[in-house]
Amino acid sequence: MRKFVIGAVSAAMVLGLAACGSDSDDEGGGGDALDGKGKTLDVWIMKGTNPDADPFFAKLNKEFEKKTGAKVNVEYQQWESAQRKFTTAIEGGPDQVPDVAEVGTTWVPQFAETGGLVDVTDEVKAAGLDQDLVEGLKDAGTLDGKQYGMPWYAGVRGLVYRKDVFDKHGLKPPTNWEELRDVALTLKKEEPDMIPFPVAGGAEMFAMPFVWGAGGDAAVQEGDTWKSAINSPESVEGLQFYTDLATKDGLSPAKVTTWREDEVAQEFTKGNVAMTISGNWTPKTFLDEAPELEGKIAAAPIPGQDGGMSPSFLGGSYLSTFDSDKKELAWEYVKMATTGKFAAEWAEQTNYFPGTNTELEKIAAEGDPLVEPFAKQMMEAGATVPKTTAYGEIQASQVVLKLVQSVLKGDASVQEAADKAAGEMDDIFAKSE
């Protein structure tokens, strides 16, 4: 079984393995070697994604020096303090920023708007990479039509369920929302000691597929401004279905109202949950922590309202170039790291999903039942949060979580809670303009 994990920060984005062309077929990138003799690239990488990253970068940097003559200095950064460090460096000017850095996708708008990141749209096209990037991942690092780096690694959420329990009762994974409800109702009746489908009030990315699946969104951009859409008819319809599973159908007990995603995962591992939204990285964790679940769990895409798939958030990291005095050399390094053999090695070592359709199709073709559905979800139904720095504050303020929890607690109707959340969002958007 090919296993996947995810890093500590959900705000991140993707690994772009090259699809075809000379840029990914030779010793790490192709093209004419740049003259970097006597120069040193400063590269910032988030700590923890690859527990043993030193050998990878030693090999990559040796190849880069052979190709360009430039040396590379890699610094590992902590996720918790990196955003502030980036902001301070950008404010300090070109002499303070790294030449290349791993950037979480929700940070891209902030760093791009302040002029810290380099627009590499033309370079990506010239390298023949733009048409093969997974659309949702490409979109996450694109602002106003400009792409600010290359996708590096990614994860996505789908459905994970107890296959043994489903088989016991002749159940199939749901393919639309009504089937999801019907399957959960059957599980409630037949397995009274299990939670059929947790409606977790502390997990924003459990609720958002139903918002997106009904055609809604958290916010929309109107010209240069953002406006909340969480109270639109479509968004309310999706939230109504999701919360009704708990409030009307009794498929999720009151104790789940404040559960976070990790708490749901813990209960699944303990055998207390029959079906849940979960990340492509979780099957490995489940089996590591509960080996007795081997052969008893399976995965499926998040079903669409009337079929197909509901969109699911894509998270990972970009590898971006900063506005330093070595931009061309920096792009060469990004291209080498995110394409060809080095991209493949990073994916293998970190167990993340790649960010190209070509490589995802290879993974899907392997037919692993715990991997293929997630790969399909990523290729066909990925989504991103609004690409504005204000949305980070909205998430920090737990606006969507408070909306869901107020409905689950019976304090407000979905429309009332959504209207309140929309007001809070619009206040934050207005302050950020």
C-alpha positions as CSV (number, residue, x, y, z in Angstrom):
1,M,0.0,0.0,0.0
2,R,1.3,3.5,-0.9
3,K,0.9,5.6,2.3
4,F,0.5,9.3,2.7
5,V,1.0,11.8,5.5
6,I,0.5,15.6,5.8
7,G,2.4,18.3,7.6
8,A,1.4,20.4,10.6
9,V,0.0,23.4,8.7
10,S,-3.1,23.0,6.6
11,A,-2.5,26.3,4.9
12,A,0.0,25.0,2.4
13,M,0.0,23.6,-1.0
14,V,1.5,21.1,-3.5
15,L,4.2,19.3,-5.3
16,G,4.5,19.9,-9.0
17,L,6.1,17.0,-10.8
18,A,6.9,17.7,-14.4
19,A,4.7,16.1,-17.0
20,C,6.8,16.0,-20.1
21,G,9.4,17.9,-22.1
22,S,13.1,18.3,-21.8
23,D,12.8,20.2,-18.5
24,S,12.0,17.1,-16.6
25,D,13.9,14.5,-18.5
26,D,17.5,15.3,-17.8
27,E,19.6,16.0,-14.7
28,G,17.1,18.0,-12.8
29,G,15.6,20.5,-15.2
30,G,17.2,21.0,-18.6
31,G,17.8,24.2,-20.4
32,D,21.1,26.2,-20.5
33,A,23.0,26.3,-17.3
34,L,23.1,29.7,-15.6
35,D,26.5,31.0,-14.5
36,G,26.2,31.0,-10.7
37,K,29.9,30.7,-10.0
38,G,30.8,32.5,-6.8
39,K,27.1,32.9,-5.8
40,T,25.2,31.3,-3.0
41,L,21.4,30.8,-2.9
42,D,19.7,31.1,0.4
43,V,16.8,28.6,0.7
44,W,14.2,28.4,3.5
45,I,12.4,25.1,4.0
46,M,9.8,24.3,6.6
47,K,11.0,21.8,9.2
48,G,9.1,18.5,9.7
49,T,7.8,17.7,6.2
50,N,10.6,15.4,5.6
51,P,12.0,14.1,8.9
52,D,15.4,13.3,7.2
53,A,15.6,16.1,4.7
54,D,19.4,16.6,4.8
55,P,20.3,13.8,2.4
56,F,17.7,15.0,-0.1
57,F,19.0,18.6,-0.1
58,A,22.6,17.5,-0.1
59,K,22.0,15.6,-3.4
60,L,19.9,18.3,-4.9
61,N,22.3,21.0,-4.0
62,K,25.3,19.1,-5.4
63,E,23.5,18.6,-8.7
64,F,22.5,22.3,-8.7
65,E,26.1,23.4,-8.1
66,K,27.3,21.1,-10.9
67,K,24.8,22.6,-13.3
68,T,25.1,26.3,-12.4
69,G,28.3,26.7,-10.3
70,A,26.2,28.2,-7.4
71,K,26.3,26.9,-3.9
72,V,23.1,26.5,-1.8
73,N,22.6,27.4,1.9
74,V,19.4,25.6,3.3
75,E,17.8,27.0,6.5
76,Y,15.0,25.0,8.2
77,Q,12.2,27.2,9.6
78,Q,9.5,26.4,12.2
79,W,6.0,26.7,10.9
80,E,4.9,28.5,14.0
81,S,7.3,31.4,13.6
82,A,7.9,31.4,9.8
83,Q,5.1,33.8,8.7
84,R,6.4,36.5,11.0
85,K,9.9,35.9,9.9
86,F,8.9,36.1,6.2
87,T,7.0,39.3,6.8
88,T,9.9,40.9,8.6
89,A,12.3,39.9,5.8
90,I,10.1,41.2,3.0
91,E,9.8,44.6,4.9
92,G,13.6,44.6,5.1
93,G,14.0,44.5,1.3
94,P,15.9,42.3,-1.2
95,D,18.9,41.9,1.0
96,Q,16.8,40.3,3.8
97,V,14.6,37.8,1.9
98,P,15.7,34.3,0.9
99,D,16.2,33.6,-2.7
100,V,13.9,30.5,-2.6
101,A,11.5,29.4,0.1
102,E,8.7,27.0,0.9
103,V,5.5,29.0,1.2
104,G,2.2,27.9,2.5
105,T,-0.5,28.6,0.0
106,T,-2.6,30.7,2.3
107,W,0.5,32.9,2.7
108,V,0.9,33.5,-1.1
109,P,-1.6,36.4,-1.3
110,Q,0.0,38.2,1.5
111,F,3.6,37.8,0.3
112,A,2.6,38.5,-3.3
113,E,0.6,41.7,-2.5
114,T,3.6,43.1,-0.6
115,G,5.9,42.5,-3.5
116,G,7.9,39.8,-1.9
117,L,7.3,37.0,-4.4
118,V,8.3,36.8,-8.0
119,D,5.7,36.2,-10.8
120,V,7.0,33.1,-12.6
121,T,4.0,32.7,-15.0
122,D,6.1,33.0,-18.1
123,E,8.8,30.8,-16.8
124,V,6.3,28.0,-15.9
125,K,4.9,28.2,-19.4
126,A,8.3,28.2,-21.1
127,A,9.2,25.1,-19.1
128,G,6.1,23.4,-20.4
129,L,4.7,22.9,-17.0
130,D,1.5,25.0,-16.9
131,Q,-0.8,22.6,-18.6
132,D,-0.1,19.6,-16.4
133,L,-0.5,21.2,-13.0
134,V,-3.5,20.0,-11.0
135,E,-6.0,22.9,-11.6
136,G,-6.9,23.4,-8.0
137,L,-3.3,23.4,-6.9
138,K,-2.2,25.8,-9.7
139,D,-5.1,28.1,-8.8
140,A,-4.1,28.2,-5.1
141,G,-0.8,29.9,-6.0
142,T,-2.2,32.2,-8.7
143,L,-3.3,35.7,-7.9
144,D,-4.7,38.1,-10.5
145,G,-3.6,35.7,-13.2
146,K,0.0,35.6,-12.0
147,Q,1.6,32.4,-10.7
148,Y,3.9,32.8,-7.7
149,G,6.0,29.7,-7.6
150,M,5.6,26.0,-8.3
151,P,3.4,23.5,-6.4
152,W,5.6,21.2,-4.3
153,Y,3.4,18.8,-2.3
154,A,-0.3,18.4,-1.4
155,G,-3.0,16.6,0.5
156,V,-6.8,16.4,0.1
157,R,-9.8,15.1,2.1
158,G,-12.3,12.4,1.1
159,L,-14.4,9.8,2.9
160,V,-12.9,7.1,5.0
161,Y,-15.1,4.3,6.2
162,R,-15.2,1.0,7.9
163,K,-15.3,-1.5,5.0
164,D,-16.0,-4.4,7.3
165,V,-19.0,-2.7,8.8
166,F,-20.3,-1.7,5.4
167,D,-19.9,-5.2,4.1
168,K,-21.6,-6.7,7.1
169,H,-24.8,-4.7,6.3
170,G,-24.5,-4.8,2.5
171,L,-23.7,-1.1,2.2
172,K,-21.8,0.7,-0.5
173,P,-20.0,4.0,-0.3
174,P,-22.4,6.9,-1.0
175,T,-22.4,8.6,-4.4
176,N,-24.7,11.5,-3.6
177,W,-25.9,13.4,-0.5
178,E,-29.1,11.4,-0.1
179,E,-27.2,8.2,-0.2
180,L,-24.8,9.6,2.4
181,R,-27.8,10.2,4.6
182,D,-29.4,6.9,3.9
183,V,-26.2,4.9,4.6
184,A,-25.7,6.8,7.8
185,L,-29.3,6.2,8.9
186,T,-28.8,2.5,8.3
187,L,-25.5,2.5,10.3
188,K,-27.3,4.3,13.2
189,K,-29.9,1.6,13.3
190,E,-27.6,-1.4,12.8
191,E,-24.5,-0.2,14.8
192,P,-25.9,1.8,17.7
193,D,-22.5,1.9,19.5
194,M,-20.9,3.7,16.5
195,I,-21.2,7.3,15.3
196,P,-22.5,6.9,11.8
197,F,-21.1,10.3,10.5
198,P,-19.6,12.9,12.8
199,V,-20.8,16.5,12.1
200,A,-17.7,18.0,13.8
201,G,-18.2,21.6,14.7
202,G,-14.5,22.2,15.2
203,A,-13.5,21.1,11.7
204,E,-14.1,23.8,9.1
205,M,-13.0,21.6,6.2
206,F,-15.7,19.1,7.1
207,A,-18.4,21.7,6.5
208,M,-16.9,23.4,3.4
209,P,-17.4,20.5,0.9
210,F,-21.2,20.8,1.5
211,V,-21.0,24.6,0.9
212,W,-19.0,24.1,-2.3
213,G,-21.0,21.1,-3.3
214,A,-24.2,23.1,-3.2
215,G,-22.6,25.8,-5.4
216,G,-21.8,28.2,-2.6
217,D,-18.6,29.6,-1.2
218,A,-17.2,31.3,1.8
219,A,-16.6,34.6,0.0
220,V,-16.4,36.0,-3.5
221,Q,-14.3,38.7,-5.1
222,E,-16.1,41.7,-6.6
223,G,-13.5,43.8,-8.4
224,D,-10.8,44.6,-5.9
225,T,-12.9,43.8,-2.9
226,W,-14.1,40.6,-1.2
227,K,-17.6,40.0,0.1
228,S,-18.9,37.1,2.2
229,A,-21.0,34.5,0.4
230,I,-21.5,32.2,3.3
231,N,-25.1,33.3,3.7
232,S,-26.0,32.9,0.0
233,P,-28.9,30.5,-0.8
234,E,-26.5,27.9,-2.1
235,S,-24.2,28.1,0.9
236,V,-27.1,27.9,3.3
237,E,-28.5,24.9,1.4
238,G,-25.2,23.0,1.8
239,L,-24.9,24.0,5.5
240,Q,-28.5,23.0,6.1
241,F,-27.9,19.5,4.8
242,Y,-24.7,19.1,6.7
243,T,-26.1,20.3,10.1
244,D,-29.4,18.5,9.6
245,L,-27.5,15.2,9.7
246,A,-27.0,16.0,13.4
247,T,-29.9,18.1,14.4
248,K,-32.7,16.3,12.6
249,D,-31.4,12.9,11.8
250,G,-29.5,12.3,15.0
251,L,-26.5,10.9,13.1
252,S,-23.9,12.8,15.2
253,P,-24.3,13.1,19.0
254,A,-24.1,16.4,20.9
255,K,-20.5,15.7,22.1
256,V,-19.3,16.0,18.5
257,T,-20.4,19.6,18.4
258,T,-17.0,21.0,19.3
259,W,-14.8,18.1,18.0
260,R,-11.8,19.0,16.0
261,E,-10.6,16.9,13.0
262,D,-7.9,15.2,15.1
263,E,-10.5,14.2,17.7
264,V,-12.7,12.6,15.0
265,A,-9.6,10.7,13.8
266,Q,-8.9,9.4,17.3
267,E,-12.4,8.1,17.6
268,F,-12.2,6.4,14.2
269,T,-9.0,4.7,15.3
270,K,-10.8,3.5,18.5
271,G,-13.6,1.9,16.4
272,N,-16.2,4.5,17.5
273,V,-16.8,6.0,14.0
274,A,-18.2,4.2,11.0
275,M,-17.7,6.9,8.2
276,T,-16.1,10.3,8.2
277,I,-14.4,13.0,6.1
278,S,-10.7,12.5,6.5
279,G,-7.4,13.3,4.8
280,N,-5.4,11.1,2.4
281,W,-2.7,11.0,5.1
282,T,-4.9,9.4,7.7
283,P,-5.1,5.8,6.6
284,K,-1.4,5.4,7.4
285,T,-2.0,6.9,10.9
286,F,-5.0,4.7,11.5
287,L,-3.2,1.5,10.6
288,D,0.0,2.5,12.5
289,E,-2.1,3.2,15.6
290,A,-4.5,0.3,15.2
291,P,-3.0,-2.5,13.2
292,E,-6.1,-4.5,13.7
293,L,-7.9,-2.2,11.2
294,E,-5.7,-3.6,8.4
295,G,-8.1,-4.6,5.6
296,K,-11.1,-3.1,7.4
297,I,-11.0,0.5,6.1
298,A,-11.6,2.0,2.7
299,A,-11.9,5.4,1.1
300,A,-14.1,7.2,-1.4
301,P,-14.4,10.7,-2.8
302,I,-16.8,13.1,-1.0
303,P,-20.1,12.6,-2.9
304,G,-21.7,15.5,-4.8
305,Q,-25.2,16.7,-4.1
306,D,-26.7,14.8,-7.0
307,G,-23.7,12.7,-8.0
308,G,-20.1,13.2,-8.9
309,M,-17.9,14.8,-6.2
310,S,-18.2,17.7,-3.8
311,P,-15.0,19.9,-3.9
312,S,-12.5,19.4,-1.1
313,F,-9.8,21.7,0.2
314,L,-6.3,21.1,-1.2
315,G,-3.5,21.8,1.2
316,G,0.3,21.7,0.8
317,S,3.2,24.0,-0.1
318,Y,4.6,26.0,-2.9
319,L,8.3,26.5,-3.7
320,S,8.6,30.2,-4.6
321,T,11.3,32.6,-5.6
322,F,11.6,35.9,-3.8
323,D,12.5,39.4,-5.1
324,S,16.2,39.0,-4.5
325,D,19.1,39.8,-6.8
326,K,19.4,36.1,-7.9
327,K,15.9,35.6,-9.4
328,E,16.9,33.7,-12.5
329,L,19.2,31.4,-10.5
330,A,16.5,30.9,-7.9
331,W,13.9,29.9,-10.6
332,E,16.4,27.3,-11.9
333,Y,16.6,25.8,-8.4
334,V,12.8,25.8,-8.0
335,K,12.4,24.1,-11.4
336,M,15.0,21.5,-10.5
337,A,13.5,20.7,-7.1
338,T,9.9,20.5,-8.3
339,T,10.3,18.5,-11.5
340,G,11.9,15.3,-12.7
341,K,13.8,12.9,-10.4
342,F,14.1,15.3,-7.5
343,A,10.3,15.9,-7.4
344,A,9.8,12.1,-7.5
345,E,12.3,11.5,-4.7
346,W,10.7,14.2,-2.5
347,A,7.2,12.7,-3.0
348,E,8.5,9.2,-2.2
349,Q,10.4,10.4,0.9
350,T,7.6,12.5,2.3
351,N,4.6,10.4,1.1
352,Y,2.7,13.4,-0.1
353,F,0.6,13.7,-3.3
354,P,2.3,15.2,-6.4
355,G,0.7,18.2,-8.0
356,T,0.6,17.1,-11.7
357,N,-2.2,15.2,-13.4
358,T,0.4,13.0,-15.0
359,E,1.8,11.7,-11.7
360,L,-1.6,11.6,-10.0
361,E,-2.9,9.4,-12.8
362,K,0.0,7.0,-12.2
363,I,-0.9,6.8,-8.6
364,A,-4.6,6.3,-9.3
365,A,-3.7,3.6,-11.8
366,E,-2.0,1.6,-9.1
367,G,-5.6,0.8,-7.8
368,D,-4.8,1.0,-4.1
369,P,-8.3,1.4,-2.5
370,L,-6.9,3.7,0.2
371,V,-5.2,6.0,-2.3
372,E,-7.0,6.0,-5.6
373,P,-10.2,7.8,-4.4
374,F,-8.1,10.6,-2.9
375,A,-6.1,11.0,-6.1
376,K,-9.4,11.1,-8.0
377,Q,-10.7,13.7,-5.6
378,M,-7.6,15.9,-6.1
379,M,-7.6,15.7,-9.8
380,E,-11.3,16.3,-10.3
381,A,-12.7,18.2,-7.3
382,G,-10.2,20.3,-5.4
383,A,-10.9,23.7,-3.9
384,T,-9.2,26.6,-2.2
385,V,-10.2,29.1,0.4
386,P,-10.5,32.8,-0.7
387,K,-7.1,34.1,-1.8
388,T,-6.9,37.1,0.4
389,T,-4.9,37.8,3.6
390,A,-8.2,38.7,5.3
391,Y,-9.4,35.1,5.2
392,G,-6.5,34.1,7.5
393,E,-8.0,36.4,10.1
394,I,-11.5,35.0,9.4
395,Q,-10.2,31.5,10.1
396,A,-8.3,32.7,13.1
397,S,-11.6,34.2,14.4
398,Q,-13.3,30.8,13.8
399,V,-16.2,32.4,11.9
400,V,-17.3,29.3,10.1
401,L,-16.8,27.1,13.1
402,K,-18.9,29.4,15.3
403,L,-21.6,29.3,12.6
404,V,-21.8,25.5,12.6
405,Q,-21.6,25.2,16.3
406,S,-24.4,27.7,16.9
407,V,-26.7,25.7,14.6
408,L,-25.7,22.4,16.2
409,K,-26.4,23.8,19.7
410,G,-29.8,25.0,18.6
411,D,-28.9,28.7,19.2
412,A,-29.7,29.8,15.7
413,S,-31.2,28.6,12.4
414,V,-28.7,28.1,9.5
415,Q,-29.8,31.3,7.9
416,E,-29.5,33.3,11.1
417,A,-26.1,31.9,11.9
418,A,-24.9,32.4,8.3
419,D,-26.1,36.0,8.2
420,K,-24.2,36.7,11.4
421,A,-21.1,35.0,10.0
422,A,-21.4,37.0,6.8
423,G,-21.4,40.2,8.8
424,E,-18.3,39.2,10.7
425,M,-16.6,38.3,7.5
426,D,-17.5,41.6,5.8
427,D,-16.2,43.6,8.7
428,I,-12.9,41.8,8.5
429,F,-12.7,42.3,4.7
430,A,-13.5,46.0,5.1
431,K,-10.8,46.5,7.7
432,S,-8.2,44.8,5.4
433,E,-8.9,47.1,2.4
